[in-house]
Amino acid sequence: AFEDYDKGLAYAKEVGKPILLDFTGYACVNCRKMEDFVWSDERILSILNKEVVLISLYVDYKKELPANEQYVSETTGKKIKTIGNKWSDLQIKRYKANAQPYYVLMNLEEENLNDPVGYTPDIEEYQQWLKEGIANFKK
């Protein structure tokens, strides 16, 4: 899994697989529940390992961006100073969403393959969502 959007995207293009964007947070309880109870299920784990490129973006990552990468968000008007701010801003700007977990399946042109979903504790429902997006990628 990648924790950098651009590196993950470049890798996905190399291997020709769809991307699972995972907007997450260190302090996000439902994110851990998804990882511990849904992602750990064999059916889901094998999809995550074999069929998609996982990019986990931590919106509460406190590491400061280099000064030349800091900016003021066009969307919120806030100063974007940390890596977490940057991922949070991406989520708000692109998806009009700011809750975690938030999952997006996208193709190599960065277009959604199906509708993004949030917390989905039902394993079969989450599996269907993954399969739907991957099937759309292969069309």
FIRO-426869 format. One record per residue (C-alpha): residue number from 1; residue in three letters; x, y, z. Coordinates in steps of 0.2 Angstrom, whole numbers. Layout:
N
{seq:NUM&type:ALA&east:X&north:Y&up:Z}
...
***
This chain:
139
{seq:1&type:ALA&east:0&north:0&up:0}
{seq:2&type:PHE&east:5&north:18&up:-3}
{seq:3&type:GLU&east:3&north:33&up:8}
{seq:4&type:ASP&east:8&north:45&up:-6}
{seq:5&type:TYR&east:-5&north:49&up:-20}
{seq:6&type:ASP&east:7&north:52&up:-34}
{seq:7&type:LYS&east:18&north:37&up:-31}
{seq:8&type:GLY&east:3&north:26&up:-29}
{seq:9&type:LEU&east:-5&north:32&up:-46}
{seq:10&type:ALA&east:12&north:30&up:-55}
{seq:11&type:TYR&east:13&north:12&up:-49}
{seq:12&type:ALA&east:-5&north:8&up:-53}
{seq:13&type:LYS&east:-2&north:14&up:-71}
{seq:14&type:GLU&east:14&north:3&up:-72}
{seq:15&type:VAL&east:4&north:-12&up:-67}
{seq:16&type:GLY&east:-12&north:-8&up:-75}
{seq:17&type:LYS&east:-24&north:-10&up:-60}
{seq:18&type:PRO&east:-38&north:1&up:-53}
{seq:19&type:ILE&east:-34&north:12&up:-38}
{seq:20&type:LEU&east:-43&north:10&up:-21}
{seq:21&type:LEU&east:-41&north:27&up:-12}
{seq:22&type:ASP&east:-43&north:26&up:6}
{seq:23&type:PHE&east:-46&north:42&up:15}
{seq:24&type:THR&east:-42&north:37&up:33}
{seq:25&type:GLY&east:-35&north:44&up:49}
{seq:26&type:TYR&east:-24&north:38&up:64}
{seq:27&type:ALA&east:-38&north:44&up:76}
{seq:28&type:CYS&east:-52&north:36&up:66}
{seq:29&type:VAL&east:-61&north:22&up:75}
{seq:30&type:ASN&east:-72&north:16&up:61}
{seq:31&type:CYS&east:-56&north:16&up:50}
{seq:32&type:ARG&east:-48&north:3&up:62}
{seq:33&type:LYS&east:-65&north:-7&up:62}
{seq:34&type:MET&east:-65&north:-8&up:43}
{seq:35&type:GLU&east:-46&north:-14&up:43}
{seq:36&type:ASP&east:-48&north:-26&up:58}
{seq:37&type:PHE&east:-65&north:-34&up:53}
{seq:38&type:VAL&east:-68&north:-31&up:35}
{seq:39&type:TRP&east:-51&north:-29&up:26}
{seq:40&type:SER&east:-45&north:-44&up:36}
{seq:41&type:ASP&east:-58&north:-56&up:29}
{seq:42&type:GLU&east:-50&north:-67&up:16}
{seq:43&type:ARG&east:-62&north:-62&up:2}
{seq:44&type:ILE&east:-58&north:-44&up:4}
{seq:45&type:LEU&east:-39&north:-46&up:8}
{seq:46&type:SER&east:-36&north:-56&up:-8}
{seq:47&type:ILE&east:-45&north:-42&up:-18}
{seq:48&type:LEU&east:-34&north:-28&up:-9}
{seq:49&type:ASN&east:-18&north:-38&up:-12}
{seq:50&type:LYS&east:-21&north:-44&up:-30}
{seq:51&type:GLU&east:-34&north:-33&up:-39}
{seq:52&type:VAL&east:-31&north:-15&up:-34}
{seq:53&type:VAL&east:-17&north:-3&up:-29}
{seq:54&type:LEU&east:-21&north:3&up:-12}
{seq:55&type:ILE&east:-17&north:21&up:-8}
{seq:56&type:SER&east:-21&north:26&up:11}
{seq:57&type:LEU&east:-21&north:45&up:14}
{seq:58&type:TYR&east:-21&north:50&up:32}
{seq:59&type:VAL&east:-30&north:66&up:34}
{seq:60&type:ASP&east:-23&north:69&up:52}
{seq:61&type:TYR&east:-5&north:66&up:47}
{seq:62&type:LYS&east:4&north:80&up:56}
{seq:63&type:LYS&east:21&north:80&up:46}
{seq:64&type:GLU&east:24&north:97&up:39}
{seq:65&type:LEU&east:24&north:100&up:20}
{seq:66&type:PRO&east:40&north:108&up:14}
{seq:67&type:ALA&east:37&north:127&up:13}
{seq:68&type:ASN&east:36&north:127&up:-6}
{seq:69&type:GLU&east:22&north:114&up:-5}
{seq:70&type:GLN&east:12&north:124&up:7}
{seq:71&type:TYR&east:-3&north:133&up:0}
{seq:72&type:VAL&east:-20&north:141&up:4}
{seq:73&type:SER&east:-35&north:129&up:0}
{seq:74&type:GLU&east:-46&north:136&up:-14}
{seq:75&type:THR&east:-60&north:126&up:-6}
{seq:76&type:THR&east:-59&north:131&up:12}
{seq:77&type:GLY&east:-48&north:146&up:12}
{seq:78&type:LYS&east:-37&north:137&up:26}
{seq:79&type:LYS&east:-18&north:136&up:25}
{seq:80&type:ILE&east:-13&north:119&up:20}
{seq:81&type:LYS&east:3&north:116&up:31}
{seq:82&type:THR&east:4&north:97&up:34}
{seq:83&type:ILE&east:3&north:81&up:24}
{seq:84&type:GLY&east:-14&north:77&up:32}
{seq:85&type:ASN&east:-21&north:94&up:27}
{seq:86&type:LYS&east:-16&north:91&up:9}
{seq:87&type:TRP&east:-26&north:74&up:9}
{seq:88&type:SER&east:-41&north:82&up:18}
{seq:89&type:ASP&east:-41&north:96&up:6}
{seq:90&type:LEU&east:-40&north:83&up:-9}
{seq:91&type:GLN&east:-55&north:74&up:-2}
{seq:92&type:ILE&east:-65&north:90&up:1}
{seq:93&type:LYS&east:-61&north:98&up:-16}
{seq:94&type:ARG&east:-63&north:82&up:-27}
{seq:95&type:TYR&east:-77&north:73&up:-18}
{seq:96&type:LYS&east:-86&north:86&up:-7}
{seq:97&type:ALA&east:-84&north:74&up:8}
{seq:98&type:ASN&east:-74&north:76&up:24}
{seq:99&type:ALA&east:-78&north:60&up:34}
{seq:100&type:GLN&east:-67&north:45&up:36}
{seq:101&type:PRO&east:-66&north:31&up:31}
{seq:102&type:TYR&east:-70&north:36&up:13}
{seq:103&type:TYR&east:-66&north:24&up:-1}
{seq:104&type:VAL&east:-65&north:28&up:-19}
{seq:105&type:LEU&east:-62&north:16&up:-33}
{seq:106&type:MET&east:-54&north:25&up:-48}
{seq:107&type:ASN&east:-46&north:21&up:-65}
{seq:108&type:LEU&east:-30&north:27&up:-71}
{seq:109&type:GLU&east:-37&north:43&up:-78}
{seq:110&type:GLU&east:-42&north:47&up:-60}
{seq:111&type:GLU&east:-61&north:45&up:-64}
{seq:112&type:ASN&east:-72&north:36&up:-51}
{seq:113&type:LEU&east:-77&north:18&up:-56}
{seq:114&type:ASN&east:-93&north:18&up:-45}
{seq:115&type:ASP&east:-100&north:29&up:-31}
{seq:116&type:PRO&east:-88&north:31&up:-16}
{seq:117&type:VAL&east:-93&north:23&up:0}
{seq:118&type:GLY&east:-90&north:27&up:18}
{seq:119&type:TYR&east:-90&north:15&up:33}
{seq:120&type:THR&east:-97&north:-2&up:27}
{seq:121&type:PRO&east:-96&north:-15&up:40}
{seq:122&type:ASP&east:-105&north:-28&up:30}
{seq:123&type:ILE&east:-92&north:-38&up:22}
{seq:124&type:GLU&east:-103&north:-44&up:7}
{seq:125&type:GLU&east:-109&north:-27&up:4}
{seq:126&type:TYR&east:-91&north:-20&up:3}
{seq:127&type:GLN&east:-85&north:-35&up:-8}
{seq:128&type:GLN&east:-99&north:-31&up:-20}
{seq:129&type:TRP&east:-94&north:-13&up:-21}
{seq:130&type:LEU&east:-76&north:-18&up:-24}
{seq:131&type:LYS&east:-81&north:-31&up:-37}
{seq:132&type:GLU&east:-93&north:-18&up:-46}
{seq:133&type:GLY&east:-79&north:-5&up:-47}
{seq:134&type:ILE&east:-66&north:-18&up:-53}
{seq:135&type:ALA&east:-78&north:-24&up:-67}
{seq:136&type:ASN&east:-81&north:-7&up:-73}
{seq:137&type:PHE&east:-62&north:-4&up:-74}
{seq:138&type:LYS&east:-61&north:-20&up:-85}
{seq:139&type:LYS&east:-74&north:-14&up:-97}
***
